[in-house]
């Protein structure tokens, strides 16, 4: 009788231990699932804007051209390539040296003419201008797309950089055609660049 009671007590203890072990395993499983949910939430990636992607080296397609996009006639020897990131097109002048010609289109007034002029000046190390100074440094070029305001700036110092840029507001967008680079090759391409600006016209018109 005593042996049977002892065996009975041992069986009850074993059952209690099994229940405790099962409860512990269940709590561990719940805890693990919660940790996994937290880990998944931790790695969610927000949407990335175009500017962030561009700064990370991701090549973006050029922005879609507005209806009635701008076209031009290439001067002899010039070449045209598709744009990238914020560019509508990239043009190449047949002159030796460092020269870059870009066509960019932005919606609306793109920040205003004065802000863009001062941005170009800042890029080559020149001081900003006041709004009242723009007329004295502006040249107007007439084209089939309308009048373009053209600015020509050269940096100071021994190694000089030059920027010639035309901008025009066309059907709700602002177009920029800009040539920048070392002063001498830009000077060599200046006449044909102005011819290109004069050839601008709206597509299918």
Buried (B, 14 or more C-beta within 10 A) or exposed (E): EEEEEEEEEEEEEEEEEEEEEEEEEEEEEEEEEEEEEEEEEEEEEEEEEEEEEBEEEEEBEBBEBBEBBBBBEBBEEBEEEEBBBBBBBBBBBEBEBEBBBBBBBBEEBBEEBBEBBBEBBEBBEBEEBEEEEBEEEEEEBEBBBBEBBBBBBBBEEEEBBBBBBBBBBBEEBBBBBBBBBBBBBBBBBBEBBBBBBBBBBBEEE
